[in-house]
Amino acid sequence: MTFHGKIGLIDRQIMWNRLLAVVEEQAQVLQRTAFSTIVRESGDLAAGVFDAQGRMLAQAVTGTPGHINSMALAVGHVIAHHPLHTMKPGDVFIHNDPWMGTGHTNDISVTTPCFAGDRLIGFAACNSHVLDIGGMADWTSSTDVFMEGLYLPIVRLVREGVVDETLMAVIRANTRQPVETIGDVYSLLNCNEIACRRLREMMEEFSLTELDELAEHIIETSRQGVLKKIAALPKGTWRSEIALDGMDEPIVLKAALTIADDGIHVDYSGSAPMTKRNFNVPFCYTLAYTSYALGVAVIKDIPNNAGSLAPRTAFAPEGSILNALKPAAVISRAQMGLMLPDLIFGCLRQAIPDRIPAEGAGVLWNINARGPRTSPPVFGDEFRVGVVTTGGMGALPFRDGLSATGFPSGVRGGSVEIFESMSTVTVWRKEYRQDSGGPGQHRGGLGQIIEIENGIPETFIFGNNLERLRFPPRGAAGGHDGALGSVRAATRDLTVKQLHDIAPGERLVLQSPGGGGMGDPRERDRAAVRRDLENELISAQAARDIYGYEP
Amino acid sequence: MSSLRLSSDVGGTFTDIVLQEGDSRWTAKVLTTPAAPEKGVMQGVAEILALAGRSLRDVASFVHGTTLATNAIIERRGARTALLTTKGFRDVLEIGTESRYDQYELALDRPAPLVARPLRLTVAERIDARGKVLLPLDEPALHAIAERARAERVESLAIAFLHAYANPKHEQRAGEILRAMVPGLAISLSSDVCPEIREYERISTTVANAYVQPLIDGYLGRLQQELRERGFVGTLALITSGGGLTSIETARAFPVRLVESGPAGGAVFAAEVAARLDERRVIAFDMGGTTAKVSLIRDFRTESARLFEVDRAARFLKGSGLPLRIPVIELVEIGAGGGSLAGVDHLGRIGVGPESASSVPGPASYGLGGARPAVTDADVALGLIRPDGFAGGAITLDPEKARAALREAIGAPLGLDDETAAHAVYEVVCENMASAARAHTVERGVDASDHTMIAFGGAAPLHVARVAEKIGVPRVIIPSNAGVGSAVGFLAAPVALEIVRSAYQRLDRFDPVAATAVLDEVGREIRAWVEPASQGAPTQETRIAFMRYVGQGHEIAVSLPLRALTDADGDAIRAEYEATYEAHFGRRIPNAAIEILAWSVSAATAQDRPKAIAPVTTRIPARPGGSTRIFDGRAGAWRDVHLYDRAALSPGSTLSGPALIAEAETTTFVTAAFDAWIDAAGSIVLDRKGAAA
């Protein structure tokens, strides 16, 4: 078939649509068959299709931004380690190297070369967050990557259709949840298989023998589309910084964002150096959230692929906390990475103030709990459960921020009933936290207040790896800050990032941060203040003192 | 009693009425009267009875489908509703899933909850995940709730406590007390409406039930009375979202089950056609004015799902609506219909839908002021629809207006001539529908290439052959009466109801006694609801366990035997689960434990399946009524094709694509890949050329 002329154009569009449908299907299969709670309930996964050179052509929208550019690069790493000519039909590669995958060992990447007969036509790749990969697994105390569990370099998991049982046995032996983790590996294998089959079918339907021209079309059209959007932006360099809790001392991240004709570049020079703690960020993850922040703010509806991602570049000096080197501890890299959109928005707000929100809660407020299933405890019979919760988003220049919404991660919150059915704890309260949304002409979204107690007379362990307990989401343009997050138990302050014992009868109280406000609260529409008051989202005192509201 | 049966499908624009007696069928379409839908229904009923020369007194049964519940939710016209929930959880309804359905939109819209915060009331009580009481219900506090309800003029109350599916006592007690204290207050309990785990979906479903209950109650009361006054002495039944008929009493108790019953009728219609033609593996394809719907029919049965979203803030985007956990026909719906608008985005990509031209102004070719090209305009420009005689001659189409709209929106920006632009729109909309069908079949673990498509809805016959080519379907059937398919389907629906209840078990510690107890209890409950509607007709029970590997999130339905379970059933259930899992996802998971999350019992009257009709033995080449020119996009040229008049074709007539078969309401496009023939029932059957018959 020809790629020239009018029909070629239509076919190329149809095939592009097809690839976008294929990767969604791939992601759906992954999510439906996953064992890991955060994958199946919250969509912490990625799936994509690549050409035979390893250039990403389509990535599922289902999934989290942390995998956006990182998965795209992962396939390149696979090819670098296993040259194309060594790949055979039926081969599948696996790895969880944080620097060649998506930033921590809990994310397992699986890459499947797709063949038509014995000809390599492209790749299907995916990854998902497994519940346990060994190591300390407490999210707070590792000090190098070797304490963070099994470390899989890029190796063949399946050789010409035969699963490497030795490798499977090694994985099984290195996790506290062997059945679930192995189940997730199978789930990753299956979804790639489906993507390869679809790719083959499409090429047969359109009589293609290789994807090169289609790839060129997708990549070039997308790249041009992004450049066109960038062309409409003001040019220049804008700087911003953000302070985060960190652990021993605050961590300051800095960015200089340059909009030029050929792309947007973010330079993180001047950010804090890497630390002994576990929230160092491999550069692939920095790039992922940089790409995402620019995507959601200015690029929006252009699908992610090698072409649309190319004009978005970043730099952080080696040894920076945003370009941490092996063997830095990285398991909690999301604590920094999820804050990059707010940092980048700090730059963009100066350039295009009409569409950039105030700061938000940023990180997810995951409640990680573990403890004995019974009283008295039986050795080895422990539950280990996490539930995803969230704080508020920052207000936009034209409307209120969303309350209790996961941004930028986009993962779904978990069900209290499911959380309780998998553990011994009781959640006594989970509702909006009054006055937590940063006041402004447009109010920040509200955080939540959550109270938890053990349902059996035993201690349970809560791991605090939360952010925004010392530095609140900042308001903008005269808007006030969102409420600071807090973690307490009865009379104790549990702000410190570590494991905390929660005694029987003691109530753990978490208050997630609210989003920052936008504009002067005294300028807020009076009807909106009254509605907030009626809904008890703000107190009478806040209405009077902050919003200047006279009933 | 005569065998005269009546059905009505109240849609957004039209109310379809079908009257049937044996093999005779009368159909009518009247405008829907949104303020009082029963008026439109009664008018249509009067018209059709006059047409048939019969009276309402002669009608044995009347099956009614309504979008009233759906519309009340979408337009927020339901009752003044309050929610009573467990203290500490007043915001579950609004917090929802805490996610963003569109990752690249900062200013997301969410549908407003049906109950605003001031009317989300709480009471101290708590039951744990195992059904144990942690904190007794604070009964004295209910006095304040009752007072509040009276003061706020609350008409309907949803009571939904945490883990009420595991232990309904607190909900029942609170309902009892409040019913006594606030006479006339409608009350919905989550443990009745949706006894399943996951608080957001359960509360949302219960609230929706409470929200529409007074409205549906009043409507059904008025309808019943009107019918009685006009001499109706037969039985009145409602169609549910699950595709079954239910009594007025059940509909009044669980009105949320009436949401989305229209598409259910369409799927039941397809199942009926499948049975008549003895097609066991079917993809039902319904393409109308604004959407296309795809569902699977296996062994003449529709498939059901357990979660549905209503009032999506972003059309067709999963997660943007209010979740309802009710049994629904499993189908995928996308924004692809005759009225779907086409355009070019900033990357030069042609997009079709979900935005629709609706009936006003309609596609450009209607000449009613529409300037943007719709799918129908592309069909006109390609020569697939003849300008005269569209929609039974109601509208004369203007091909020049269609071409002009295509030129401006598609042709000019991309440098394509009018016909190629039309071809591109046609291909894109077919691809979109093929993708939806492909995703749906994969999700259900089936292979499209051994299925038959049954197509209905006005726009389906024009596009189905191309969609079938794309997904590898070898046979397509276009039945007659496809235009009022839903209302015809209602008449074929069995009396049926399904109740799902969460009750946890690990299969490796299988407890057949506990399982049997749950199933028997739900079975008794379901029979109490179904028997008044089935009127002595024998019912068939079906029992299902929803299972998954421990740790997974997606459940698979496994059928259970209709008897007390024994220890030995554990192994049989495991084998059945693993076989189903493998069929869906390729590989079973070695050594993984399996758990049962929920149990479902449904009861249905035996369906009067039409007998499969005898195959046509003699085939005679049909005589074309003339010829017409269509644009062949692949070749980039116009070509002459035969044009047939469907009414002139008789069973056994054969013809070969490319060809058009015209009829009053639509046109069937037989692509070059297919041969066509007419079966004994008058259906058009397309068979892929060269495929084994």
Interface residues (C-beta under 8 A of the other chain):
Chain A: K6 I7 L9 I10 Q13 I14 W16 N17 R18 A21 E24 E25 Q28 V29 Q31 R32 T33 A34 F35 S36 T37 R40 E41 S42 G43 V61 P65 L131 Q177 V179 E180 I182 G183 Y186 S187 L189 N190 E193 I194 R198 E205 T221 S222 Q224 G225 K228 K229 G295 V296 A297 I299 K300 D301 I302 R355 P357 V388 T389 T390 M393 L396 F398 R399 L402 S403 A404 T405 G406 F407 G410 V411 R412 G413 S415 V416 E417 I418 E420 S421 T426 V427 W428 R429 K430 E431 Y432 Q448 E451 G455 E534 N535 E536 L537
Chain B: K87 G88 F89 R90 D91 V92 E94 I95 G96 T97 E98 S99 R100 Q103 Y104 E105 L106 A107 L108 R110 A116 R117 P118 R126 D128 A129 L134 L162 H163 I197 R198 E199 Y200 D345 H346 L347 G348 R349 I350 L414 L416 D417 T420 H423 A424 E427 V428 E431 N432 S435 R438 A439 V442 E443 K470 Y504 Y549 V550 G551 Q552 G553 H554 F585 G586 R587 I589 P590 N591 A592 A593 G633 R634 G636
